[in-house]
Amino acid sequence: MPEEFGHYIDGAYRDTDSTPRFESHNPATGAVIGLFPQGDTQTVDSAARAARAAFQASLSPPHFQLAQS
């Protein structure tokens, strides 16, 4: 059985047990790489909020001050 992967959002894997999955294939061999959960609008919204927060945090000192020096 292929390895199953989940949604990695905001530093943690999210519960995707009830989410439909799809197979991803190696284009060179056709072999199944793994099973991946299909995202829904809530998953996308959660990922976008986490990405936006991480981006905003990256603009705050000290990272921003280090980039300016």
GUGUGU-96907 format. One record per residue: residue number from 1; residue in one letter; x, y, z of N, C-alpha, C in turn. Coordinates in steps of 0.2 Angstrom, whole numbers, plus 5000, padded with zeros to 4 digits. Example, Ala and Ser with C-alpha at 12.3 -4.5 7.8 and 13.67 -1.06 7.14 Angstrom:
// GUGUGU-96907
(site 1, a, (5066, 4972, 5039), (5062, 4978, 5039), (5066, 4984, 5039)),
(site 2, s, (5064, 4989, 5035), (5068, 4995, 5036), (5064, 5000, 5039)),
//
This chain:
// GUGUGU-96907
(site 1, m, (5004, 4994, 5000), (5000, 5000, 5000), (5004, 5006, 5000)),
(site 2, p, (5003, 5011, 4996), (5007, 5017, 4996), (5006, 5021, 5002)),
(site 3, e, (5012, 5025, 5003), (5012, 5030, 5009), (5006, 5035, 5009)),
(site 4, e, (5003, 5036, 5014), (4998, 5042, 5015), (5001, 5048, 5018)),
(site 5, f, (4999, 5054, 5015), (5002, 5060, 5017), (4996, 5064, 5019)),
(site 6, g, (4997, 5069, 5023), (4992, 5074, 5025), (4993, 5081, 5024)),
(site 7, h, (4989, 5085, 5026), (4990, 5093, 5025), (4994, 5095, 5030)),
(site 8, y, (5000, 5098, 5029), (5004, 5101, 5033), (5003, 5109, 5034)),
(site 9, i, (5000, 5111, 5039), (4998, 5118, 5039), (5000, 5121, 5046)),
(site 10, d, (5003, 5126, 5046), (5005, 5130, 5052), (5009, 5126, 5057)),
(site 11, g, (5014, 5122, 5054), (5018, 5118, 5058), (5016, 5111, 5060)),
(site 12, a, (5010, 5109, 5058), (5007, 5103, 5060), (5003, 5099, 5055)),
(site 13, y, (5003, 5093, 5055), (4999, 5089, 5051), (4992, 5089, 5053)),
(site 14, r, (4987, 5090, 5049), (4980, 5091, 5050), (4976, 5084, 5049)),
(site 15, d, (4971, 5083, 5053), (4967, 5077, 5053), (4964, 5077, 5046)),
(site 16, t, (4965, 5071, 5042), (4962, 5071, 5036), (4959, 5064, 5035)),
(site 17, d, (4957, 5061, 5040), (4955, 5054, 5040), (4948, 5053, 5036)),
(site 18, s, (4944, 5058, 5036), (4938, 5058, 5032), (4938, 5061, 5026)),
(site 19, t, (4944, 5064, 5024), (4945, 5067, 5017), (4946, 5062, 5012)),
(site 20, p, (4943, 5063, 5006), (4944, 5059, 5000), (4952, 5060, 4998)),
(site 21, r, (4955, 5055, 4995), (4962, 5055, 4994), (4962, 5053, 4986)),
(site 22, f, (4968, 5055, 4983), (4970, 5054, 4977), (4977, 5051, 4976)),
(site 23, e, (4978, 5047, 4971), (4985, 5045, 4970), (4989, 5050, 4966)),
(site 24, s, (4995, 5050, 4968), (5000, 5054, 4964), (5005, 5049, 4961)),
(site 25, h, (5007, 5050, 4954), (5011, 5045, 4951), (5018, 5048, 4949)),
(site 26, n, (5023, 5044, 4949), (5029, 5046, 4946), (5029, 5046, 4939)),
(site 27, p, (5030, 5052, 4935), (5029, 5052, 4928), (5033, 5048, 4924)),
(site 28, a, (5039, 5046, 4927), (5044, 5042, 4923), (5042, 5035, 4923)),
(site 29, t, (5040, 5033, 4929), (5038, 5025, 4929), (5031, 5024, 4930)),
(site 30, g, (5027, 5028, 4932), (5020, 5027, 4932), (5018, 5024, 4939)),
(site 31, a, (5023, 5023, 4943), (5022, 5020, 4950), (5019, 5025, 4955)),
(site 32, v, (5015, 5023, 4959), (5011, 5027, 4964), (5016, 5030, 4969)),
(site 33, i, (5017, 5036, 4970), (5021, 5039, 4974), (5018, 5039, 4981)),
(site 34, g, (5012, 5041, 4982), (5008, 5041, 4988), (5001, 5043, 4987)),
(site 35, l, (4997, 5043, 4993), (4990, 5045, 4993), (4990, 5052, 4996)),
(site 36, f, (4987, 5057, 4993), (4986, 5063, 4996), (4979, 5065, 4997)),
(site 37, p, (4978, 5069, 5003), (4971, 5071, 5004), (4969, 5077, 4999)),
(site 38, q, (4962, 5077, 4997), (4960, 5082, 4993), (4958, 5088, 4998)),
(site 39, g, (4960, 5094, 4996), (4959, 5100, 5000), (4952, 5103, 4998)),
(site 40, d, (4949, 5105, 5003), (4942, 5109, 5002), (4943, 5116, 5004)),
(site 41, t, (4938, 5120, 5004), (4939, 5127, 5005), (4941, 5129, 5012)),
(site 42, q, (4939, 5125, 5017), (4941, 5126, 5023), (4949, 5125, 5024)),
(site 43, t, (4951, 5120, 5021), (4958, 5118, 5021), (4962, 5124, 5018)),
(site 44, v, (4960, 5126, 5012), (4964, 5131, 5008), (4963, 5138, 5013)),
(site 45, d, (4958, 5139, 5015), (4957, 5145, 5020), (4962, 5145, 5026)),
(site 46, s, (4962, 5139, 5029), (4967, 5138, 5035), (4974, 5139, 5032)),
(site 47, a, (4976, 5136, 5027), (4983, 5136, 5024), (4985, 5144, 5022)),
(site 48, a, (4980, 5147, 5019), (4981, 5154, 5017), (4982, 5158, 5023)),
(site 49, r, (4978, 5158, 5029), (4979, 5161, 5035), (4985, 5160, 5038)),
(site 50, a, (4987, 5154, 5038), (4994, 5152, 5041), (5000, 5155, 5038)),
(site 51, a, (4999, 5155, 5031), (5005, 5157, 5027), (5005, 5165, 5028)),
(site 52, r, (4999, 5168, 5028), (4999, 5176, 5029), (5002, 5177, 5035)),
(site 53, a, (5000, 5174, 5041), (5003, 5175, 5047), (5011, 5174, 5048)),
(site 54, a, (5013, 5169, 5044), (5020, 5167, 5044), (5024, 5173, 5040)),
(site 55, f, (5021, 5175, 5035), (5024, 5180, 5031), (5025, 5187, 5035)),
(site 56, q, (5019, 5189, 5038), (5019, 5195, 5042), (5024, 5194, 5048)),
(site 57, a, (5025, 5188, 5051), (5030, 5187, 5056), (5037, 5188, 5054)),
(site 58, s, (5038, 5186, 5047), (5045, 5187, 5045), (5047, 5194, 5043)),
(site 59, l, (5042, 5198, 5043), (5043, 5206, 5042), (5045, 5209, 5048)),
(site 60, s, (5043, 5206, 5054), (5044, 5209, 5061), (5052, 5209, 5063)),
(site 61, p, (5054, 5213, 5067), (5061, 5213, 5069), (5062, 5206, 5073)),
(site 62, p, (5067, 5203, 5074), (5074, 5205, 5071), (5075, 5204, 5064)),
(site 63, h, (5072, 5199, 5061), (5073, 5197, 5054), (5073, 5203, 5049)),
(site 64, f, (5069, 5208, 5050), (5068, 5214, 5046), (5074, 5218, 5047)),
(site 65, q, (5076, 5219, 5053), (5082, 5223, 5055), (5088, 5220, 5052)),
(site 66, l, (5089, 5214, 5053), (5095, 5210, 5050), (5096, 5211, 5043)),
(site 67, a, (5090, 5211, 5039), (5090, 5212, 5032), (5092, 5219, 5030)),
(site 68, q, (5090, 5224, 5034), (5092, 5231, 5033), (5099, 5233, 5034)),
(site 69, s, (5103, 5229, 5038), (5110, 5231, 5040), (5114, 5228, 5035)),
//
